[in-house]
Structure formats: structure tokens, C-alpha cells
């Protein structure tokens, strides 16, 4: 075992990762970008981004109808801000004096639902990843996921007690988001007392047609042995940041002896025969998930409800134990893997900070009892966050070109330390006045494709 890992008192100890020095060129780049980012109202930002990619064209009724007048687009963006910023229709009407409250409410009821909001998310993800600067910001084959906890002021089936994060007796929901390493979120969903791990797999499979995800990071709440096994079979390297990883039990194949001081951590023996006996059933499960016949979330819930009696669940768990053991050994042995996971989860926290900045209405608390309304609000929040990420990336491209023209040399690797989640310049507060002429400003977006 490498020198940064040692065993003392029967416990595995990992030496802390050494802090990496930030080069002066990176500090200068950050300062120049921050100083050149101009303040912008959220409504103006949305108008510019909609003018670039026309994401609002995906908002249609279930019958496929869509209005075309400028008043329609203004009302639609107003309803989107009301949802994503957690303001509600009544409060939003007082903040947009030029809007038609009845039309805004109609947009909310008939145009902003799960399918259209997911289409908006997908369109913004596609636009972000087509920008050249996206490859500077991160690796398109890597993603992260984590939950943002919000207090619930009303009783709802999804709300759960979370005493580690909230006051005793206070219920909360979790907005669980999947984020690409290059910036945008590609999924947002609401969970309560469920373990985060039940939501990890499905979103990764849904986005694989657009993003070739091959490595995924999450925290302790996002992993189970079943998730290890399923993601490995789908070709994704699952790399969670496990709290108290030294407490995790490791497993060895039957007939294999582990000697030395590390032997006591291999307390379990894998049942390879169980995996072999139910391999055909596992393949059928994978095919059903891939074809959308069932979801991994539903499968895990059903199988875990009678886990000890279900041989398929036990076979998947044995496979997951094998993959988990391999990952933990790599985690011990490879400091660069630990650093990648740490950096990825820090990025995830930065994205959650952007979402909290936008989700300011009603003190950032949930007041919706209906689950569909909660899910729509989470998706609308992801749309707003993705719009900010895309706008930031376009502005950063413009600033990079200006710095190059002034003789400043920029290494693309320096941009791995630049965040697309800056939000101090984005102003979501106050009245919303929509100047529809901002939608015509496409020049910056077009030029951003030439870096």
C-alpha cells in the first residue's frame, strides 16, 4: 500500500491531500474576469439567453399549441421566474407591473410542466456544451450529483425530518440535482425520506444520449452497493466521497486469502455463484431499465422492501460489493482519484450556492403541498441556474478574447480553476421589467463559438 495510507490501531488512515498552490496567472485571470462581469437583472439575463437559443420555443401545451405574440413570451418568462425563484404567482404579479396576471397564471398552469421544463434544461445543456470554452471548464465525460435541502413549512408526503440539518420537529425536502463537469445541470428532482442513491442512476442514463458520462461523483448519501453494481454494468465508474470510508467492509472472492495488516478489513466473502446463477435475470433488469420499461428508482424501492428473500436483490448486492471493494482499494491507492472526487464535489457545492441565490422567495422554504408543483419548481430552478451558467460562459469567452488582445497569455488549463457558477453580479431582486429588445442581441453568443 502506498506511503500516504497506513494502518494504525486496526484502522485505515489516509494522509490529507496537500493543498495545491494557485499560480499567479490563475489569480490574475480570476480577478480580470470578476472585474469585467457586469451586474445584470435576472429578467434581462433570461431575455438574452432566450434570444440566443430560443429555449422558450419548447414550452407548449399538452396539445402542442404555443402562442407567438411578444406578450406570450413575456408572460412565459415571468411565470418561469416566479417558479424558479420560489416567488409564487401572486407575489410575482406585484413585481411585474407590465404583465397580465391572468396570462402569467395561464402560462404556469398549461405551459410549465415536467416535460417542457426538462426540454428547456436539455436545450440549455446542449447550448453550453457546444461552446468551445466548455472544454476548458471541465470534462464532458464527468458528472456530479448532490441534494440541496430546503425547509418545508407545510405538511407533505415527501417532507421528512432531518435533525442533522434542521431544528427538531422541522420537516424538509431535498432538491437532488445532477450537474455536468462542464457547468449545467441536466436533471433536478425532489425527494424526501428516500436515500439519495435511489435517484442517481436514472438521470445518468437519460442524459447519455447527449453527454457521454463515464465517471460520476456523489457523497455518502448517494451510494449503495446496488448503485455500484448497476452503474458499473452501464459503463459508468461510480466514485462516491464516502464519509468514514475506513468503516466500509471489504469483500474477497472465495478461496482467496488476504494477508498482512489489511486482512482484517476483508471480513466478507463474495458469493460469486449467486451472481452467476442470476446473471440472466440481472441482464433482463438492465435491458428493462435501458428501454424505459422500469426505472432504477422504482426497482430499488421494490427489491429492497423484501431484500432478504429476493435472490435478484442479493445477486445485485454481491456484484455491487465486488465493485465497491475495487473502488475503495483504488481510492486508498490513488491520491489523484481522491483529489478529482474532492474537486468535483466542491463544484457541486458551488452549483448549490448558485441555486440558493436564485431560490430566495418565501425565505427559500417550500410552501407547496402537491408533489407535481414541487417537482416543477425544482426543474424551473435548474432552468434559471443553467441560463446563468450559459450567460457566464459567453461573457467569460468575451473577456478572454479581450485579455488576449491586450497581450495576456491564457492557458486553457487555468480555466479548470475558474467557476461558471459566479452569481454575485446576477440580481434576482426588485421589480422585473422585460425589455424585449434584449432578445435581438445575439452577437456575443455567435462570437463565443470562436475562441
Secondary structure, 3 states (H helix, E strand, C coil): CCCCEEEECCEEEECCCCCCCCCHHHHHHHHHHHHHCCCEEHHHHHHHHHHHHCHHHHCCCCCCCCCCCHHHHHHHHHHHHHHHCCCCHHHHHHHCCCCCHHHHHHHHHHCCCHHHHHHHHHHHHHHHHCCCCHHHHCCCCEEEEEEEEEEECCCCCCCEECCCCCCCCCEEEEEEEEEECCCCEEEEEEECCCCHHHHHHHHHHHHCCCCCCCEEEEEHHHCCHHHHHHHHHCCCEEEEECCCHHHCCCEECCCCCCCCCCHHHCCEECCHHHHHHCHHHHHHHHHHHHCCCCCHHHHHHHHHCCHHHCHHHHHHHHHHHHHHHHHHHHHHHCHHHHHHHHHHHHHHHHHHHHHHHHCCHHHHCECCCCHHHHHHHHHHHHHHHHHHHHHHHHHHHHHHHHHHHCCCCCCHHHHHHCCCCCCCCEECCCCCCCCHHHHHCCHHHHHCCCC
